[in-house]
Amino acid sequence: MNFLLLHIILDINYIALKQHNKERALKGVSEILKAVEIIETTKGILANCFNNRSIDVEDAVQYFTTLQNNQIDYYITRNIKHYKFKNENLPILTPSQFLVLLKQNS
């Protein structure tokens, strides 16, 4: 099963609206929602991320929300350098690294 944060769906919709029309964006988001589960963050995670000035809040909220979900094996991002706070229990991969890993495990 695939998991996404609500924030990511909103970003996808925003980008799709800028690149296409509203109808096509809505259709694309609708298809994504059929294939994923939305995971929620907690007030505690938000508070910790906003109170820690040494980290990028948006990246931290996404990562620590993902970390709390025991069903996720990898965190995939194009901005690995932003994740100096990473936890060894949730490896961070670029999309390219993840695709190589998938190919190796097929």
C-alpha atoms as a printed R data frame, in Angstrom:
    type eleno elety resid chain resno       x      y       z
1   ATOM     1    CA   MET     A     1   0.000  0.000   0.000
2   ATOM     2    CA   ASN     A     2   1.177  3.535  -0.739
3   ATOM     3    CA   PHE     A     3   0.905  6.364   1.794
4   ATOM     4    CA   LEU     A     4   0.876 10.130   1.327
5   ATOM     5    CA   LEU     A     5   0.426 13.158   3.516
6   ATOM     6    CA   LEU     A     6  -2.504 15.461   2.855
7   ATOM     7    CA   HIS     A     7  -0.036 18.266   2.192
8   ATOM     8    CA   ILE     A     8   1.484 16.306  -0.701
9   ATOM     9    CA   ILE     A     9  -1.922 15.860  -2.367
10  ATOM    10    CA   LEU     A    10  -2.515 19.604  -2.121
11  ATOM    11    CA   ASP     A    11   0.902 20.267  -3.701
12  ATOM    12    CA   ILE     A    12   0.168 17.814  -6.513
13  ATOM    13    CA   ASN     A    13  -3.149 19.542  -7.179
14  ATOM    14    CA   TYR     A    14  -1.484 22.973  -7.203
15  ATOM    15    CA   ILE     A    15   1.218 21.885  -9.654
16  ATOM    16    CA   ALA     A    16  -1.295 20.103 -11.891
17  ATOM    17    CA   LEU     A    17  -3.508 23.207 -11.991
18  ATOM    18    CA   LYS     A    18  -0.531 25.321 -13.076
19  ATOM    19    CA   GLN     A    19   0.471 22.847 -15.801
20  ATOM    20    CA   HIS     A    20  -2.974 21.770 -16.982
21  ATOM    21    CA   ASN     A    21  -6.599 22.773 -16.616
22  ATOM    22    CA   LYS     A    22  -8.809 22.277 -13.543
23  ATOM    23    CA   GLU     A    23 -10.624 19.260 -14.993
24  ATOM    24    CA   ARG     A    24  -7.403 17.403 -15.773
25  ATOM    25    CA   ALA     A    25  -5.916 18.274 -12.371
26  ATOM    26    CA   LEU     A    26  -9.008 16.990 -10.553
27  ATOM    27    CA   LYS     A    27  -8.990 13.791 -12.593
28  ATOM    28    CA   GLY     A    28  -5.321 13.186 -11.793
29  ATOM    29    CA   VAL     A    29  -5.754 13.810  -8.063
30  ATOM    30    CA   SER     A    30  -8.817 11.556  -8.061
31  ATOM    31    CA   GLU     A    31  -6.750  8.737  -9.598
32  ATOM    32    CA   ILE     A    32  -3.985  9.206  -7.047
33  ATOM    33    CA   LEU     A    33  -6.499  9.106  -4.190
34  ATOM    34    CA   LYS     A    34  -7.718  5.702  -5.408
35  ATOM    35    CA   ALA     A    35  -4.197  4.288  -5.037
36  ATOM    36    CA   VAL     A    36  -3.023  5.767  -1.723
37  ATOM    37    CA   GLU     A    37  -3.894  6.130   1.926
38  ATOM    38    CA   ILE     A    38  -3.544  9.501   3.625
39  ATOM    39    CA   ILE     A    39  -1.590  9.509   6.868
40  ATOM    40    CA   GLU     A    40  -2.174 12.165   9.481
41  ATOM    41    CA   THR     A    41   0.255 14.125  11.550
42  ATOM    42    CA   THR     A    42  -0.120 14.837  15.245
43  ATOM    43    CA   LYS     A    43  -0.144 18.039  17.208
44  ATOM    44    CA   GLY     A    44   2.983 16.826  19.000
45  ATOM    45    CA   ILE     A    45   4.914 16.383  15.754
46  ATOM    46    CA   LEU     A    46   3.854 19.827  14.565
47  ATOM    47    CA   ALA     A    47   4.846 21.439  17.864
48  ATOM    48    CA   ASN     A    48   8.253 19.722  17.911
49  ATOM    49    CA   CYS     A    49   9.000 20.715  14.330
50  ATOM    50    CA   PHE     A    50   7.942 24.339  14.800
51  ATOM    51    CA   ASN     A    51   9.913 24.616  18.045
52  ATOM    52    CA   ASN     A    52  13.132 23.283  16.511
53  ATOM    53    CA   ARG     A    53  14.754 26.200  14.692
54  ATOM    54    CA   SER     A    54  17.541 24.090  13.248
55  ATOM    55    CA   ILE     A    55  15.323 22.178  10.822
56  ATOM    56    CA   ASP     A    56  13.153 22.989   7.838
57  ATOM    57    CA   VAL     A    57   9.663 22.756   9.334
58  ATOM    58    CA   GLU     A    58   7.866 21.484   6.237
59  ATOM    59    CA   ASP     A    59  10.436 18.754   5.573
60  ATOM    60    CA   ALA     A    60  10.500 17.756   9.235
61  ATOM    61    CA   VAL     A    61   6.711 17.505   9.526
62  ATOM    62    CA   GLN     A    62   6.569 15.277   6.465
63  ATOM    63    CA   TYR     A    63   9.460 13.087   7.590
64  ATOM    64    CA   PHE     A    64   8.431 12.641  11.230
65  ATOM    65    CA   THR     A    65   4.815 12.009  10.259
66  ATOM    66    CA   THR     A    66   6.050  9.316   7.891
67  ATOM    67    CA   LEU     A    67   8.375  7.934  10.572
68  ATOM    68    CA   GLN     A    68   5.458  7.412  12.973
69  ATOM    69    CA   ASN     A    69   3.747  5.150  10.425
70  ATOM    70    CA   ASN     A    70   5.225  1.656  10.867
71  ATOM    71    CA   GLN     A    71   4.143  0.501   7.402
72  ATOM    72    CA   ILE     A    72   6.511  2.748   5.441
73  ATOM    73    CA   ASP     A    73   9.930  1.403   4.456
74  ATOM    74    CA   TYR     A    74  11.469  4.425   2.701
75  ATOM    75    CA   TYR     A    75  11.090  8.179   2.551
76  ATOM    76    CA   ILE     A    76  11.559  9.436  -1.004
77  ATOM    77    CA   THR     A    77  12.570 13.015  -1.760
78  ATOM    78    CA   ARG     A    78  14.618 14.961  -4.277
79  ATOM    79    CA   ASN     A    79  16.093 17.053  -1.441
80  ATOM    80    CA   ILE     A    80  18.102 14.604   0.674
81  ATOM    81    CA   LYS     A    81  20.386 17.408   1.881
82  ATOM    82    CA   HIS     A    82  17.450 18.943   3.793
83  ATOM    83    CA   TYR     A    83  17.158 15.867   6.013
84  ATOM    84    CA   LYS     A    84  20.111 16.162   8.384
85  ATOM    85    CA   PHE     A    85  17.742 15.077  11.162
86  ATOM    86    CA   LYS     A    86  17.006 11.692   9.585
87  ATOM    87    CA   ASN     A    87  16.401  8.580  11.657
88  ATOM    88    CA   GLU     A    88  18.098  5.277  10.800
89  ATOM    89    CA   ASN     A    89  14.707  3.517  11.085
90  ATOM    90    CA   LEU     A    90  13.435  5.281   7.954
91  ATOM    91    CA   PRO     A    91  15.986  5.496   5.122
92  ATOM    92    CA   ILE     A    92  15.796  8.532   2.851
93  ATOM    93    CA   LEU     A    93  16.208  7.905  -0.874
94  ATOM    94    CA   THR     A    94  16.047  9.989  -4.015
95  ATOM    95    CA   PRO     A    95  13.497  8.853  -6.615
96  ATOM    96    CA   SER     A    96  16.387  7.486  -8.719
97  ATOM    97    CA   GLN     A    97  17.806  5.512  -5.797
98  ATOM    98    CA   PHE     A    98  14.367  4.087  -5.055
99  ATOM    99    CA   LEU     A    99  13.870  2.993  -8.674
100 ATOM   100    CA   VAL     A   100  17.276  1.244  -8.633
101 ATOM   101    CA   LEU     A   101  16.278 -0.522  -5.399
102 ATOM   102    CA   LEU     A   102  12.960 -1.608  -6.896
103 ATOM   103    CA   LYS     A   103  14.706 -2.963  -9.965
104 ATOM   104    CA   GLN     A   104  17.189 -4.898  -7.821
105 ATOM   105    CA   ASN     A   105  14.358 -6.430  -5.775
106 ATOM   106    CA   SER     A   106  12.248 -7.455  -8.793
